[in-house]
Amino acid sequence: MIFETNISDYYKVVQSSDECCYKYILGKLQEAKEIYIMAFGKSQRNIQLMDSLKSLKGKITVISDIDTIKGENIKRINKINSSFNLDKNSKIIMTERAAFIGAESGNFSTGFLTIDSDIVDELRDNLFTEGDSAYKGYEFTKIEIIFMSYYSKINRIIEDIISGAFKEDEKGNGFYNSNDAYIKSDDIKWINKTIDEFNITLANIKEGELKRALEDTFDKENIRALKNICVVDSEMMKLANLGLDDIEKRKEFSLKAEKDITELYDKLSIFNEELYGVVEQMIDIKTKQ
């Protein structure tokens, strides 16, 4: 089932634990004149997506590590415009009229669907176009894309934490799995890196009013605490680095990591709510312009 939240006539947030969240875009590919894909990893969904491109007539531009497509203009991850803070966990699927910006892990998919032409133009001309483009875009739209990407990936990590480190009783009440909690080391490292990127992004914003508004929105203490939790020598990271078959060690470090993991979940949820609120406000501002 796909859960959708409409933010405006031009944006919606989509999330699903068992379906593809970018079905809307897939349904538009056949009639599209331009198709842009960024997807990494040889998951079944990605391979099916790449295979489906072979029968399409529109101009296709792909950033991927999968070669099963007809297009000749494949770009690799090291060619990505890093100013968007995109990485191999990001997923972008778009036409000349609509875009999905999100993240996917296993069957879980989450992100934003938009028909905002500013977003489509910014991504096409600054991510998918080779060389220096004459189109430079607007700082406002670029920040909007970055925060939508952050929100999507953090939403995916929160879902992984819930499914890996928590259980439910017969009444549906959640509790920490102190015997065998699971968390991914790559997720912890990504959060640590992303907090640094986020702080740099805020520091580099040139538009004064936007900069002040964003700095006033985010809880700096929460962000600092989030960064401090995701250190390489934490009990949580030690648990993340254990093999699944090391039962006794997993039980030991599941107990030791409980405080770190529950705090990570709480503080990450706060940060993501702030990101969502900012994106919502930015969309509202654009709608009123």
N, C-alpha and C positions, 0 to 999 in steps of 0.2 A: 504494500500500500504506500502511496506517495502522499506525504503531508505537505500542504502548501499554505503559505501565509502571504497574502497580497499586501505590499507596502504602498504601491500606487498603481495607476493604470499601466505603468511601464516596467514595474519590477515585482518579482515575487521570490520568496525564499522557499526552496524545496528540499525535502529530506525523506529518505527511505532506507529501510534495513533489508529490503528484498527486491526492489525494482530500480530501474535505471531512471535517474532524476532528470536526464536531459532528453526525454522522449519527445518533447515539444520541438527541440532543434532537429532531432533525427527525422521527424515528420516533414521538415522543411527542406531537407537536403536535396531531394529529387528535383525541386523547382528552383533551387538556388543557382545564381550565376557565379557566386564566389563562396568557397567553403574553406574554413580555417580550423585546423585541429592541432591541439597540443595535448599529448597523452603519452605516458611512459609506463613501462612494465608490461610483460606479456601475460596479462590476465585474460581470462576468456572473453570478458566484455570488450577489452581493448582490441583483441585480435578480430573479434566479430565486427567491431567498428571499422577497423582498417580494411577488412575484406569487403565491407559494404560500399566502400568508396570506389571500388573498381568499376561499378556499373553506372557511376554518376557522370553527368556531362559538364557540370560546372568546373570552373578553375579551382584546383585544390592546392592548398599550401599546408604542409604538415611539419610540425616539430615533434619528433618521436625517436624512439630507439627500435621501432618495429618496421621492417622493410616490406611487409605484405600489402603494398598499395601500388596503384598505377602511376602516381605522381612522381615526377623526377626531382622536384624541389624540396627534398627532405632536409630539414635542419636538425642539428643535434643540440643537446641540452646546453653545451658550452657556448652556443650562439644566442642563447636567450638574452634579451635586454634585461640585465639584472636590476635595473632601477625599479622594476615592478615587484621585486622580492618574490618572484616565482621560482619554483624548483620542481624536482621530479614528482613531488606529491600533489602538485597542482594539476588541474584539468580544465582546458578551455575548448569548447566546441561552438563554432559560430558560423553564421552566414553573413551576407552583406546587410542583413536586417535585424538579426537577433543573436544573442550570445548566452552561453552557460559558462559561468565562472565558479569552479568548485573544487571538490576533492572527493576521492573514492578510495575505499579500502575494503577488499573482499566484496561482500554484498552491500555494504553500507555506502550510500551516496548522499552528498549534501552540497548545496551551493545556491547561487542566485541565477535566475532567468531574467533577462532584460531585453527590451526592444528599444532601449535608449540609444539613439544614433551616436551620441558623444562617446559612449563606452565602446561601441563597435569601431568607430573611427580611431579612437586612441589605441586600442589593441591591434587593429590591422596595420596602422601606419607606424607604430613604434615597437611592435613585437614581431609581426609576421613579414614586414617589408625589409628586403635586403638593403644594406647600405644606409647612408644618412638620408632621412626623409625631410622634405621641406615642411611637412606638417609636424609641428612641435607639440600641439595639444595644450590642454589647460592643466595647471597644477591641481586644481580642484578635482577634476575627473581622474587623474592619475592616483591621487590619494584614495579616492573612492574605490578604485579597482584594487589597490593594495589592501585596503581594509576588508573588502569583500573576500579576497583570497585568504587573508588571515582568519576571518570568521569561519569560513568553510572548513579550513584545515583544523582549526581548534575544535570545531564542532565534531569532526571526525575523531580527534584524539580523545575528547570527552566520552564519546560513545565507546571507544576502545577501553578506556579506563573503567567505565561502568560494567562492560561485559567481561573484562578480565580480572578485576579486583573486587567486585561486589556480587552478592547473591541475593535472592529473594526468598522470603519464607512463604508459607502456604497462603498468607493473606496479601502477598504482593509487597510487603515491606522490605526495603533494601537494607543490607548490612554488609560490613567488610568481611571478605573471605580470608580470615586469619590463618587458615591452613594451607592455602594454595593460591595466593594472589598472583596475578600476571600483569606485567606492564612492559612496554617495548622501550628498549634503550634508545632507539632511533627517535621515538617521540620525545623523550626527555631531552635529548641533544637538540632536536628541532626547536623545542620551546626555548631553551637557553639561547640558541642562535637568533631566534625570532625576536626575543625581547631586546637584544642588542640592535637588530635591524629596525625595530619599531622606534627605539629611542633615537637612532640616527635619522630616521624618516621625520620624526617630529622636529628634531633640531634643525633640519635642512629646509623646512617649509619657509618660503619667502613671504607669502601673503600674511601680513600681520594679524588681521582679524581671524582668519582661519587658524593660525598658529595658537592664538590666545584661547579660542573656543575649544580646541582639542586639548590643550594643556589643562584647562579647567575641568574637562569632562572625566579624564582618566585618574584613577586613584593611584598616585605615585608610590605610596607605601605598599599597596597590594602588588604592584608590578615589581618593585624591588624584592619583596618577599618571594614572589613567584620565581624570580631569577635565582635567588639564594637556595631555593628548594632543589633546583635542577643542576646540582653540582656533580662532578664525576665521582667523588668519593662518598656519596650519600648511601645510606642503607637501601634506598629505593633503586639506585643504579646497580648496586651489588645484586639485588634481587633480579633486576632486568637482565643481568649478564649470566644468570644461572641457567643450566639446561633443564628442560622439562622433566627429565628422568631423575634428577637429583632431589628426591622427595623430602628427605630429612632437612637438607639445606634450604629447600624452598619453604618448608614450614617455619624454620628458624627465622629466615629473613623476611617472610611474609609478616610475622609478628613485629619484627624490628622496623619494618618499612611502613607500618600502618599509619603513623602520624604524618610521615612525608606524603604518602599517597592520598590520604583524606584531605590534607591541606592543599595538595596540588589540585585535586578535584574542585575544592571550594574556591580557591583563588583563580583558577583557570576559568571557572564558570562566571565569576564576577567580571574578569577581563573580557570575556566573550560577550557578556551582556552589554558592556560598555561599547565594544566594537559595533555590535548590532545597533545600539542606540545612535551612535555617530553616523553610521551608514544611513539609517532611517532619517535622521535630521538632514543629511546632505541631499538625499533624494527629495525630501520635502522642499528644501531651498530651491533645487533645480526646477521642481514642478511649478513653483510660484513665480519663477523668473519669466 
